[in-house]
């Protein structure tokens, strides 16, 4: 009996001492699990309809473009054609002291046209280069007259360029006509067309011939 117990103890000891670690071979594919393929949707190209030229809408013009559209250049007569975009500011014709030569005068004339309020009666875009040339001569005379008036520092007022500065006498007449006394409307002759005002300045009846008086 004792021998039997000893034999069983030896068998149990040998069994317990064996390496019972189980190794898994993961290098092989597990064919038991099927890989499900997810279908990829194809990109659909959406075609944007192209507008025809006649259907295209132009963007609204800028302020500079609107101003430039009002300008008609006169015959230059040897003057270099100016860059219209550089002659768009009101000060270029209002500051008559800064107008020193023909180039300055032409730039002032361009600015004068560009800044006209076309909603005002009497303001319009010149119909042709010929009209612009005629108006330029009137404008130049107006500016020169304003400069001569302002050169007299004894005056208590200064003249300036206004909407009348490119008008002919006949165009200017209705504006001044309403300021005259009724008995003077049709009785002005060469001798009484100009009168002395309180300050001794010679002015035209009904208003100034050129420019605008301002304090």
N, CA and C of each residue as an Amber inpcrd file, in Angstrom:
protein
   645
   0.8310000  -1.2080000   0.0000000   0.0000000   0.0000000   0.0000000
   0.8610000   1.2510000   0.0000000   1.8980000   1.1970000   0.7560000
   2.8120000   2.3320000   0.8390000   3.4760000   2.5840000  -0.4970000
   3.8130000   1.5220000  -1.2040000   4.4460000   1.6640000  -2.5150000
   3.4960000   2.3130000  -3.5030000   2.2090000   1.9760000  -3.3780000
   1.2180000   2.5500000  -4.2860000   1.0820000   4.0430000  -4.0710000
   1.1090000   4.4780000  -2.8310000   0.9980000   5.9070000  -2.5220000
   2.2090000   6.6610000  -3.0260000   3.3770000   6.0610000  -2.8880000
   4.5940000   6.7140000  -3.3700000   4.5510000   6.8630000  -4.8770000
   4.0530000   5.8370000  -5.5740000   3.9850000   5.8870000  -7.0400000
   3.0360000   6.9710000  -7.5000000   1.8860000   7.1080000  -6.8250000
   0.9160000   8.1510000  -7.1920000   1.4920000   9.5410000  -6.9570000
   2.2530000   9.7250000  -5.8960000   2.8560000  11.0270000  -5.6020000
   3.8340000  11.4200000  -6.6830000   4.5990000  10.4610000  -7.1890000
   5.5730000  10.7440000  -8.2400000   4.8680000  11.1620000  -9.5180000
   3.7770000  10.4680000  -9.8480000   3.0250000  10.7990000 -11.0750000
   2.4460000  12.2010000 -10.9910000   1.8600000  12.5460000  -9.8380000
   1.2740000  13.8790000  -9.6630000   2.3340000  14.9630000  -9.7280000
   3.5030000  14.7240000  -9.1780000   4.5750000  15.7220000  -9.1910000
   5.0420000  15.9900000 -10.6080000   5.1850000  14.9040000 -11.4030000
   5.6370000  15.0470000 -12.7860000   4.6140000  15.8120000 -13.6060000
   3.3400000  15.5520000 -13.3910000   2.2740000  16.2240000 -14.1510000
   2.2150000  17.7030000 -13.8410000   2.4110000  18.0350000 -12.5570000
   2.3420000  19.4430000 -12.1550000   3.5300000  20.2390000 -12.6410000
   4.6600000  19.5890000 -12.8800000   5.8650000  20.3090000 -13.2930000
   5.9220000  20.5700000 -14.7910000   5.0350000  20.0030000 -15.5800000
   5.0520000  20.2200000 -17.0330000   4.5820000  21.6370000 -17.3720000
   5.1500000  22.1940000 -18.4730000   4.7850000  23.5620000 -18.9330000
   3.4200000  23.4960000 -19.6000000   2.4670000  24.1530000 -18.9790000
   1.0900000  24.0960000 -19.4980000   0.7180000  25.3400000 -20.2770000
   1.7310000  26.1800000 -20.6310000   1.4620000  27.4110000 -21.3780000
   0.9460000  27.0670000 -22.7680000  -0.1490000  27.6990000 -23.1550000
  -0.7440000  27.4710000 -24.4710000  -0.4060000  28.6510000 -25.3670000
   0.1920000  28.4070000 -26.4980000   0.5550000  29.4510000 -27.4480000
  -0.4270000  29.4520000 -28.6130000  -0.7950000  30.7080000 -29.0330000
  -1.7020000  30.8610000 -30.1700000  -0.9180000  31.4290000 -31.3450000
  -1.0920000  30.8340000 -32.4670000  -0.4360000  31.3070000 -33.6840000
  -1.3480000  32.3400000 -34.3480000  -0.9580000  33.6470000 -34.2270000
  -1.7850000  34.7220000 -34.7750000  -1.3020000  35.1640000 -36.1500000
  -0.2830000  34.4460000 -36.6290000   0.2460000  34.8320000 -37.9350000
  -0.6560000  34.3820000 -39.0720000  -1.5220000  33.4390000 -38.7730000
  -2.4110000  32.9370000 -39.7960000  -3.7290000  33.6880000 -39.7540000
  -4.3240000  33.8400000 -40.8860000  -5.6150000  34.5130000 -40.9540000
  -6.6800000  33.6610000 -40.3070000  -7.5490000  34.3490000 -39.6220000
  -8.6720000  33.6560000 -39.0170000  -9.7860000  33.6030000 -40.0540000
  -9.8670000  32.4660000 -40.6860000 -10.8450000  32.3400000 -41.7680000
 -12.2530000  32.1850000 -41.2710000 -12.3580000  32.1210000 -39.9490000
 -13.7100000  31.9530000 -39.4110000 -14.4820000  33.2630000 -39.4060000
 -13.7410000  34.4160000 -39.4870000 -14.3910000  35.7240000 -39.4840000
 -14.3110000  36.3070000 -40.8930000 -15.4080000  36.5300000 -41.4820000
 -15.4470000  37.0730000 -42.8300000 -15.3460000  38.5990000 -42.8000000
 -14.4840000  39.1720000 -43.6610000 -14.3600000  40.6290000 -43.7690000
 -15.4810000  41.1670000 -44.6540000 -16.2670000  42.0660000 -44.0580000
 -17.3590000  42.6590000 -44.8180000 -16.8560000  43.9200000 -45.5260000
 -16.9690000  43.9870000 -46.8040000 -16.5510000  45.1530000 -47.5800000
 -17.6640000  46.1980000 -47.5970000 -17.2950000  47.4570000 -47.1960000
 -18.2670000  48.5530000 -47.1870000 -18.2180000  49.2380000 -48.5440000
 -19.3050000  49.2740000 -49.2370000 -19.2910000  49.9100000 -50.5680000
 -19.0470000  51.4120000 -50.4710000 -18.1880000  51.9660000 -51.3290000
 -17.8710000  53.3960000 -51.3640000 -18.7010000  54.0490000 -52.4680000
 -19.4480000  55.0710000 -52.0430000 -20.2930000  55.7500000 -53.0190000
 -19.4340000  56.5830000 -53.9700000 -19.7190000  56.4910000 -55.2120000
 -18.9960000  57.2760000 -56.2040000 -19.4560000  58.7340000 -56.1690000
 -18.4770000  59.6680000 -56.2900000 -18.8170000  61.0860000 -56.3090000
 -19.4940000  61.4410000 -57.6280000 -20.6130000  62.1040000 -57.4660000
 -21.3640000  62.5090000 -58.6480000 -20.9960000  63.9440000 -58.9900000
 -20.5090000  64.2090000 -60.1630000 -20.1240000  65.5510000 -60.5910000
 -21.3680000  66.3490000 -60.9700000 -21.5590000  67.4570000 -60.2350000
 -22.7130000  68.3120000 -60.4970000 -22.2820000  69.4090000 -61.4610000
 -22.8930000  69.4550000 -62.5650000 -22.5550000  70.4590000 -63.5650000
 -23.3260000  71.7460000 -63.3050000 -22.5680000  72.8640000 -63.1670000
 -23.1830000  74.1720000 -62.9600000 -23.4690000  74.7850000 -64.3240000
 -24.7130000  75.1460000 -64.5430000 -25.0320000  75.7290000 -65.8600000
 -24.3130000  77.0520000 -66.0750000 -23.7390000  77.2270000 -67.2310000
 -23.0220000  78.4490000 -67.5650000 -23.9800000  79.4640000 -68.1920000
 -23.8770000  80.7140000 -67.6730000 -24.7310000  81.7600000 -68.2110000
 -24.2330000  82.2010000 -69.5820000 -25.1460000  82.4610000 -70.4340000
 -24.7890000  83.0230000 -71.7250000 -24.4090000  84.4880000 -71.5490000
 -23.6600000  85.0050000 -72.4810000 -23.2080000  86.3940000 -72.3920000
 -24.3720000  87.3570000 -72.2600000 -25.4600000  87.0720000 -72.9700000
 -26.5970000  87.9910000 -72.9160000 -27.3500000  87.9100000 -71.5920000
 -27.1070000  86.8190000 -70.8160000 -27.7940000  86.6580000 -69.5320000
 -26.9790000  87.1810000 -68.3580000 -25.7150000  87.5120000 -68.5950000
 -24.8560000  87.9760000 -67.5160000 -25.2290000  89.3920000 -67.1030000
 -25.1610000  89.6470000 -65.7990000 -25.4910000  90.9680000 -65.2510000
 -24.2030000  91.6270000 -64.7780000 -23.9140000  92.7900000 -65.2980000
 -22.7080000  93.5080000 -64.8940000 -22.8680000  94.0530000 -63.4810000
 -21.7860000  94.0860000 -62.7000000 -21.8690000  94.6780000 -61.3540000
 -22.1530000  96.1640000 -61.4470000 -22.7680000  96.7260000 -60.4100000
 -23.0600000  98.1700000 -60.4520000 -21.7710000  98.9770000 -60.5300000
 -21.7880000 100.0930000 -61.2330000 -20.5680000 100.9060000 -61.3670000
 -20.1680000 101.5370000 -60.0430000 -18.8910000 101.7560000 -59.8710000
 -18.3940000 102.4300000 -58.6810000 -18.6180000 103.9330000 -58.8260000
 -18.4250000 104.6610000 -57.7140000 -18.5950000 106.1110000 -57.7540000
 -17.6180000 106.7400000 -58.7420000 -16.3810000 106.2430000 -58.7500000
 -15.3810000 106.7840000 -59.6760000 -15.7940000 106.5520000 -61.1260000
 -16.3810000 105.3830000 -61.3980000 -16.8330000 105.0930000 -62.7570000
 -18.0000000 105.9890000 -63.1570000 -18.8970000 106.2500000 -62.2030000
 -20.0220000 107.1410000 -62.4820000 -19.5270000 108.5540000 -62.7920000
 -18.5600000 109.0090000 -62.0130000 -18.0190000 110.3450000 -62.2500000
 -17.3340000 110.4220000 -63.6130000 -16.5390000 109.3980000 -63.9130000
 -15.8050000 109.3960000 -65.1820000 -16.7550000 109.3660000 -66.3770000
 -17.9290000 108.7520000 -66.1990000 -18.8850000 108.6640000 -67.3040000
 -19.4810000 110.0180000 -67.6590000 -19.3220000 111.0060000 -66.7770000
 -19.8620000 112.3380000 -67.0360000 -18.8650000 113.2540000 -67.7420000
 -17.6510000 112.7620000 -67.9320000 -16.5750000 113.6090000 -68.4550000
 -16.4290000 113.4460000 -69.9650000 -16.3910000 114.5780000 -70.6540000
 -16.0700000 114.6030000 -72.0880000 -14.8740000 115.5360000 -72.2530000
 -13.7840000 115.0050000 -72.7760000 -12.5750000 115.8090000 -72.9300000
 -12.6920000 116.7500000 -74.1270000 -12.1780000 117.9690000 -73.9840000
 -12.1580000 118.9010000 -75.1200000 -10.9960000 118.5780000 -76.0500000
 -10.9200000 119.2960000 -77.1560000  -9.7400000 119.1830000 -78.0160000
  -8.5360000 119.6700000 -77.2190000  -7.4890000 118.8580000 -77.1680000
  -6.3730000 119.1600000 -76.2750000  -5.4220000 120.2120000 -76.8330000
  -5.3280000 120.3240000 -78.1520000  -4.4610000 121.3420000 -78.7610000
  -3.0320000 121.3060000 -78.2170000  -2.4450000 120.1280000 -78.2620000
  -1.0540000 119.9990000 -77.8340000  -0.8820000 119.6030000 -76.3870000
  -1.9300000 119.7370000 -75.5700000  -1.8210000 119.3240000 -74.1770000
  -1.8010000 117.8010000 -74.0900000  -1.0280000 117.2930000 -73.1440000
  -0.9780000 115.8540000 -72.9460000  -2.2950000 115.3790000 -72.3410000
  -2.8120000 114.2780000 -72.8620000  -4.0730000 113.7370000 -72.3550000
  -3.9170000 113.3580000 -70.8870000  -4.7360000 113.9050000 -70.0100000
  -4.5760000 113.6490000 -68.5760000  -5.1710000 112.3050000 -68.1660000
  -4.7670000 111.8370000 -67.0070000  -5.3800000 110.6550000 -66.4060000
  -6.6470000 111.1210000 -65.6970000  -7.7920000 110.8220000 -66.2930000
  -9.0650000 111.3190000 -65.7690000  -9.2720000 110.9060000 -64.3170000
  -8.8130000 109.7030000 -63.9540000  -9.0160000 109.2090000 -62.5860000
  -8.2940000 110.0570000 -61.5450000  -7.3010000 110.8490000 -61.9750000
  -6.5620000 111.7080000 -61.0570000  -7.1710000 113.1050000 -60.9670000
  -8.2820000 113.3230000 -61.6510000  -8.9300000 114.6470000 -61.6730000
 -10.3950000 114.5070000 -61.2770000 -10.6410000 113.9610000 -60.0960000
 -12.0090000 113.6620000 -59.6810000 -12.4540000 114.4130000 -58.4270000
 -11.5750000 115.1590000 -57.8030000 -11.9150000 115.7810000 -56.5280000
 -12.4010000 117.2140000 -56.7150000 -13.3980000 117.5960000 -55.9100000
 -13.9720000 118.9360000 -56.0040000 -12.9320000 120.0330000 -55.7810000
 -11.9970000 119.7690000 -54.8810000 -11.0130000 120.8030000 -54.5520000
 -10.1630000 121.1880000 -55.7590000 -10.1180000 120.3250000 -56.7710000
  -9.2790000 120.6010000 -57.9330000  -9.8390000 121.7300000 -58.7970000
 -11.1130000 122.0400000 -58.6520000 -11.6460000 123.2250000 -59.3460000
 -12.1050000 124.3040000 -58.3710000 -12.3660000 123.9220000 -57.1300000
 -12.7870000 124.9220000 -56.1470000 -11.6080000 125.7370000 -55.6160000
 -10.4470000 125.0990000 -55.5120000  -9.2510000 125.8130000 -55.0630000
  -8.5950000 126.4610000 -56.2800000  -9.1150000 127.6000000 -56.6830000
  -8.6130000 128.2640000 -57.8960000  -7.1940000 128.7900000 -57.7300000
  -6.7590000 129.0060000 -56.4960000  -5.3870000 129.4770000 -56.2790000
  -4.3610000 128.4250000 -56.6990000  -4.7840000 127.1510000 -56.7130000
  -3.8600000 126.0690000 -57.0640000  -3.7960000 125.8200000 -58.5700000
  -4.6310000 126.5140000 -59.3360000  -4.6320000 126.3480000 -60.7950000
  -3.6170000 127.3230000 -61.3860000  -2.4730000 126.7990000 -61.8070000
  -1.3640000 127.6540000 -62.2210000  -1.0200000 127.5470000 -63.7010000
  -1.4580000 126.4880000 -64.3750000  -1.1010000 126.3250000 -65.7880000
  -2.2350000 125.6170000 -66.5290000  -2.0210000 125.3810000 -67.8220000
  -3.0670000 124.7760000 -68.6460000  -3.4010000 123.3550000 -68.2040000
  -2.4010000 122.6200000 -67.7390000  -2.6570000 121.2550000 -67.2690000
  -3.5520000 121.2720000 -66.0370000  -3.2740000 122.2040000 -65.1140000
  -4.1230000 122.3470000 -63.9290000  -5.5410000 122.7540000 -64.3260000
  -5.6330000 123.6460000 -65.3130000  -6.9420000 124.1290000 -65.7610000
  -7.7550000 122.9900000 -66.3660000  -7.1100000 122.1670000 -67.1840000
  -7.8100000 121.0460000 -67.8060000  -8.2620000 120.0380000 -66.7540000
  -7.4090000 119.7730000 -65.7760000  -7.7640000 118.8500000 -64.6960000
  -8.9350000 119.4100000 -63.8810000  -8.9320000 120.7240000 -63.6500000
 -10.0380000 121.3630000 -62.9300000 -11.3340000 121.2460000 -63.7250000
 -11.2460000 121.3770000 -65.0440000 -12.4230000 121.2630000 -65.9090000
 -12.9920000 119.8460000 -65.8590000 -12.1100000 118.8590000 -65.8230000
 -12.5440000 117.4600000 -65.7100000 -13.2490000 117.2300000 -64.3730000
 -12.6520000 117.7280000 -63.2970000 -13.2550000 117.5760000 -61.9690000
 -14.5930000 118.3010000 -61.8870000 -14.6910000 119.4470000 -62.5500000
 -15.9360000 120.2190000 -62.5850000 -17.0530000 119.3880000 -63.2230000
 -16.7390000 118.7110000 -64.3190000 -17.7310000 117.8470000 -64.9710000
 -18.0630000 116.6320000 -64.1070000 -17.0270000 116.0130000 -63.5540000
 -17.2090000 114.7630000 -62.8110000 -18.0780000 114.9370000 -61.5750000
 -18.0550000 116.1190000 -60.9780000 -18.7830000 116.3420000 -59.7300000
 -20.1160000 117.0600000 -59.9250000 -20.5530000 117.1960000 -61.1620000
 -21.8610000 117.7980000 -61.4140000 -22.9730000 116.8830000 -60.9090000
 -23.9720000 117.4860000 -60.2920000 -25.1550000 116.7390000 -59.8890000
 -26.1260000 116.7480000 -61.0680000 -26.2080000 115.6350000 -61.7640000
 -27.0100000 115.5850000 -62.9820000 -28.5130000 115.6170000 -62.7100000
 -28.8970000 115.5540000 -61.4410000 -30.3240000 115.6770000 -61.1200000
 -30.7570000 117.1370000 -61.0560000 -29.7700000 118.0450000 -61.0320000
 -30.0850000 119.4700000 -60.9850000 -30.4320000 119.9890000 -62.3820000
 -31.4290000 120.8690000 -62.4750000 -31.7870000 121.4420000 -63.7820000
 -30.5940000 122.1680000 -64.4090000 -30.4150000 121.9780000 -65.6840000
 -29.3310000 122.6570000 -66.3890000 -28.0510000 121.8590000 -66.4630000
 -27.8880000 120.8560000 -65.6060000 -26.6850000 120.0280000 -65.6410000
 -26.8830000 118.8570000 -66.5920000 -25.9520000 118.6430000 -67.4600000
 -26.0360000 117.5370000 -68.4120000 -24.6340000 117.1900000 -68.9060000
 -24.5000000 115.9840000 -69.4080000 -23.2340000 115.5680000 -70.0090000
 -23.1160000 116.2280000 -71.3810000 -21.9360000 116.7380000 -71.6770000
 -21.7310000 117.3900000 -72.9700000 -22.0020000 116.4000000 -74.1020000
 -22.6280000 116.9080000 -75.1470000 -23.0650000 116.0400000 -76.2420000
 -21.9240000 115.5980000 -77.1480000 -20.8290000 116.3360000 -77.1680000
 -19.7460000 116.0160000 -78.1040000 -18.4410000 116.6590000 -77.6410000
 -17.3590000 116.2640000 -78.3110000 -16.0540000 116.8670000 -78.0400000
 -16.0640000 118.3520000 -78.4090000 -16.8320000 118.6880000 -79.4480000
 -16.9230000 120.0860000 -79.8680000 -17.5810000 120.9340000 -78.7760000
 -18.6500000 120.3960000 -78.1850000 -19.2950000 121.1410000 -77.1040000
 -18.3580000 121.2620000 -75.9070000 -17.6520000 120.1780000 -75.5830000
 -16.7130000 120.2090000 -74.4600000 -15.6340000 121.2620000 -74.6870000
 -15.1810000 121.4030000 -75.9300000 -14.1670000 122.4080000 -76.2570000
 -14.7100000 123.8110000 -76.0450000 -15.9590000 124.0220000 -76.4720000
 -16.5920000 125.3260000 -76.2780000 -16.7680000 125.6260000 -74.7870000
 -17.2350000 124.6370000 -74.0370000 -17.4600000 124.8190000 -72.5990000
 -16.1410000 125.0470000 -71.8570000 -15.0860000 124.3910000 -72.3320000
 -13.7810000 124.5650000 -71.6890000 -13.3140000 126.0110000 -71.7870000
 -13.5490000 126.6420000 -72.9420000 -13.1770000 128.0500000 -73.0870000
 -13.9330000 128.9410000 -72.1140000 -15.2320000 128.6560000 -71.9320000
 -16.0340000 129.4350000 -70.9830000 -15.5480000 129.1900000 -69.5560000
 -15.2930000 127.9290000 -69.2410000 -14.8290000 127.5750000 -67.8990000
 -13.4970000 128.2450000 -67.5880000 -12.6000000 128.2220000 -68.5520000
 -11.2820000 128.8350000 -68.3500000 -11.4230000 130.3280000 -68.0800000
 -12.3130000 131.0010000 -68.8220000 -12.5470000 132.4210000 -68.5740000
 -13.1490000 132.6660000 -67.2050000 -14.0280000 131.7800000 -66.7790000
 -14.6420000 131.9020000 -65.4530000 -13.5970000 131.7900000 -64.3500000
 -12.7450000 130.7690000 -64.4470000 -11.7130000 130.5640000 -63.4240000
 -10.7560000 131.7500000 -63.3860000 -10.3650000 132.2350000 -64.5500000
  -9.4690000 133.3960000 -64.6120000 -10.1080000 134.6050000 -63.9480000
 -11.4070000 134.8020000 -64.1950000 -12.1290000 135.9150000 -63.5890000
 -12.1770000 135.7810000 -62.0680000 -12.4250000 134.5760000 -61.5960000
 -12.4530000 134.3210000 -60.1500000 -11.0860000 134.6020000 -59.5360000
 -10.0270000 134.1740000 -60.2080000  -8.6750000 134.4110000 -59.7000000
  -8.3640000 135.9050000 -59.6180000  -8.7970000 136.6620000 -60.6250000
  -8.5560000 138.1100000 -60.6240000  -9.3150000 138.7910000 -59.4880000
 -10.5380000 138.3700000 -59.2540000 -11.3270000 138.9490000 -58.1580000
 -10.6730000 138.6560000 -56.8160000 -10.2620000 137.4220000 -56.6240000
  -9.6920000 137.0220000 -55.3370000  -8.2890000 137.5680000 -55.1180000
  -7.6470000 138.0240000 -56.1840000  -6.3060000 138.6060000 -56.0450000
  -6.3570000 139.9420000 -55.3160000  -7.5130000 140.5930000 -55.3440000
  -7.6770000 141.8710000 -54.6350000  -7.9930000 141.5740000 -53.1740000
  -7.0080000 141.6700000 -52.3260000  -7.1690000 141.3260000 -50.9160000
  -7.9640000 142.3730000 -50.1420000  -8.2730000 143.5060000 -50.7800000
  -9.0410000 144.5460000 -50.1040000 -10.5310000 144.1980000 -50.0390000
 -10.9660000 143.2630000 -50.8800000 -12.3730000 142.8890000 -50.8640000
 -12.7070000 142.1180000 -49.5960000 -13.9300000 142.2940000 -49.1440000
 -14.3860000 141.6030000 -47.9340000 -14.9970000 140.2420000 -48.2570000
 -14.9890000 139.8510000 -49.5110000 -15.5600000 138.5740000 -49.9240000
 -14.6780000 137.9510000 -51.0010000 -14.8940000 136.6790000 -51.2440000
 -14.1440000 135.9600000 -52.2720000 -15.1180000 135.3210000 -53.2590000
 -14.6650000 135.1710000 -54.4780000 -15.4690000 134.5170000 -55.5130000
 -15.0740000 133.0480000 -55.6130000 -15.9390000 132.2620000 -56.1800000
 -15.6550000 130.8420000 -56.3470000 -16.3430000 130.2870000 -57.5770000
 -15.9120000 129.1380000 -58.0130000 -16.4920000 128.4710000 -59.1770000
 -17.8170000 127.8280000 -58.7740000 -18.8610000 128.0680000 -59.5800000
 -20.1530000 127.4450000 -59.2990000 -20.7440000 126.8520000 -60.5730000
 -22.0240000 126.4550000 -60.5310000 -22.6320000 125.7670000 -61.6710000
 -22.7280000 126.6290000 -62.9160000 -22.6080000 127.9650000 -62.7890000
 -22.6990000 128.8490000 -63.9480000 -21.4040000 128.9060000 -64.7530000
 -20.3620000 128.2660000 -64.2510000 -19.0250000 128.5190000 -64.7890000
 -18.7760000 127.9340000 -66.1770000 -19.6770000 127.0950000 -66.6750000
 -19.5160000 126.6080000 -68.0490000 -20.7040000 126.9980000 -68.9240000
 -21.5490000 127.9280000 -68.4280000 -22.7440000 128.3300000 -69.1730000
 -22.4720000 129.5380000 -70.0580000 -23.1930000 129.5950000 -71.1600000
 -23.1510000 130.7810000 -72.0130000 -24.0060000 131.8720000 -71.3700000
 -23.8890000 133.0860000 -71.8690000 -24.6900000 134.1810000 -71.3220000
 -26.1840000 133.9000000 -71.4380000 -26.5990000 133.3270000 -72.5630000
 -28.0250000 133.0530000 -72.7570000 -28.5230000 131.9720000 -71.8000000
 -27.6540000 131.0160000 -71.4710000 -28.0400000 129.9690000 -70.5190000
 -28.0740000 130.5080000 -69.0930000 -27.2020000 131.4410000 -68.8220000
 -27.1130000 132.0150000 -67.4830000 -28.2210000 133.0440000 -67.2330000
 -28.7130000 133.6390000 -68.2870000 -29.6580000 134.7540000 -68.1890000
 -30.9040000 134.4280000 -67.3620000 -31.5760000 133.2660000 -67.5710000
 -32.7890000 133.0010000 -66.7970000 -32.5650000 132.9620000 -65.2890000
 -31.3770000 132.5440000 -64.8600000 -31.1030000 132.4800000 -63.4260000
 -31.0280000 133.8840000 -62.8300000 -30.4320000 134.8120000 -63.5610000
 -30.2940000 136.1800000 -63.0830000 -31.5410000 137.0110000 -63.3670000
 -32.2790000 136.6270000 -64.3680000 -33.4410000 137.4010000 -64.8110000
 -34.4540000 137.5960000 -63.6840000 -34.6460000 136.5570000 -62.8930000
 -35.6370000 136.6450000 -61.8280000 -35.2230000 137.5330000 -60.6840000
 -33.9500000 137.9240000 -60.6030000 -33.4640000 138.7530000 -59.5010000
 -33.5640000 140.2370000 -59.8110000 -33.9100000 140.5990000 -61.0480000
 -33.9700000 142.0080000 -61.4220000 -35.3390000 142.5990000 -61.1010000
 -35.3770000 143.8970000 -60.9730000 -36.6590000 144.5760000 -60.7840000
 -37.4680000 144.4890000 -62.0710000 -38.8090000 144.4490000 -61.9760000
 -39.6400000 144.2960000 -63.1770000 -39.3570000 145.3330000 -64.2520000
 -39.1000000 146.5820000 -63.8690000 -38.8790000 147.6200000 -64.8770000
 -37.4960000 147.5340000 -65.5060000 -36.6470000 146.6520000 -64.9890000
 -35.3010000 146.5050000 -65.5470000 -35.1910000 145.3060000 -66.4810000
 -36.2420000 144.4590000 -66.4980000 -36.1400000 143.1910000 -67.2110000
 -35.7390000 143.3440000 -68.6700000 -36.3120000 144.2890000 -69.3610000
 -36.0670000 144.4240000 -70.7950000 -35.4860000 145.7770000 -71.1670000
 -34.8920000 146.4720000 -70.1990000 -34.4350000 147.8230000 -70.4740000
 -32.9500000 148.0130000 -70.2010000 -32.2010000 146.9110000 -70.1950000
 -30.7700000 147.0270000 -69.9260000 -30.0230000 147.3100000 -71.2160000
 -29.2290000 148.3480000 -71.2090000 -28.4110000 148.6800000 -72.3650000
 -26.9520000 148.5100000 -72.0330000 -26.0890000 148.8470000 -72.9720000
 -24.6560000 148.6770000 -72.7700000 -24.1470000 149.5640000 -71.6470000
 -24.7350000 150.7460000 -71.4790000 -24.2450000 151.6860000 -70.4790000
 -24.6230000 151.2830000 -69.0560000 -25.7480000 150.6090000 -68.9140000
 -26.1900000 150.3090000 -67.5460000 -26.1550000 148.8080000 -67.2440000
 -25.4490000 148.0230000 -68.0670000 -25.3880000 146.5870000 -67.8150000
 -24.6050000 146.2820000 -66.5430000 -23.6040000 147.1210000 -66.2490000
 -22.8130000 146.9380000 -65.0350000 -23.0150000 148.1460000 -64.1320000
 -23.0790000 147.9000000 -62.8190000 -23.2640000 148.9780000 -61.8460000
 -22.2620000 148.7940000 -60.7240000 -22.0810000 149.8450000 -59.9440000
 -21.2170000 149.7730000 -58.7710000 -22.0370000 149.3100000 -57.5710000
 -21.4890000 148.3540000 -56.8070000 -22.2010000 147.9610000 -55.5900000
 -21.7400000 148.8400000 -54.4410000 -22.2050000 148.5620000 -53.2370000
 -21.8870000 149.4050000 -52.0830000 -20.3970000 149.4370000 -51.7840000
 -19.6950000 148.3680000 -52.1640000 -18.2650000 148.3210000 -51.8770000
 -17.4160000 148.8540000 -53.0040000 -18.0450000 149.4130000 -54.0460000
 -17.2720000 149.9510000 -55.1590000 -16.9020000 148.9190000 -56.1980000
 -17.3740000 147.6670000 -56.0350000 -17.0560000 146.6320000 -57.0070000
 -18.0210000 146.6930000 -58.1810000 -17.5030000 146.4260000 -59.3670000
 -18.3500000 146.4180000 -60.5590000 -18.9580000 145.0230000 -60.7150000
 -20.2690000 144.9440000 -60.6940000 -20.9610000 143.6620000 -60.8300000
 -22.0590000 143.8060000 -61.8670000 -22.5500000 142.6920000 -62.3480000
 -23.6240000 142.7060000 -63.3270000 -24.9640000 142.7550000 -62.6030000
 -25.9260000 143.4670000 -63.1840000 -27.2430000 143.5320000 -62.5720000
 -27.8270000 142.1170000 -62.4790000 -28.4640000 141.8290000 -61.3630000
 -29.1090000 140.5340000 -61.1940000 -28.1840000 139.4440000 -60.7150000
 -26.9170000 139.6890000 -60.5950000 -25.9990000 138.6640000 -60.1120000
 -24.6360000 138.8350000 -60.7320000 -23.6840000 138.0550000 -60.2540000
 -22.3340000 138.1420000 -60.7970000 -22.2580000 137.4790000 -62.1540000
 -21.4270000 138.0150000 -63.0050000 -21.2540000 137.4450000 -64.3350000
 -20.6260000 136.0580000 -64.2540000 -19.6100000 135.9180000 -63.4520000
 -18.9060000 134.6550000 -63.3160000 -18.6060000 134.3920000 -61.8540000
 -18.5690000 133.1180000 -61.4940000 -18.2270000 132.7700000 -60.1250000
 -19.3670000 133.0370000 -59.1680000 -19.1170000 132.8130000 -57.9130000
 -20.1320000 133.0200000 -56.8840000 -19.5270000 133.7750000 -55.7310000
 -20.2160000 134.8000000 -55.2670000 -19.7230000 135.5540000 -54.1190000
 -19.9360000 134.7460000 -52.8580000 -18.9860000 134.7870000 -51.9630000
 -19.1350000 134.0970000 -50.6820000 -18.3460000 134.8650000 -49.6350000
 -18.7780000 134.8410000 -48.3860000 -18.0630000 135.6000000 -47.3440000
 -16.6800000 135.0370000 -47.0820000
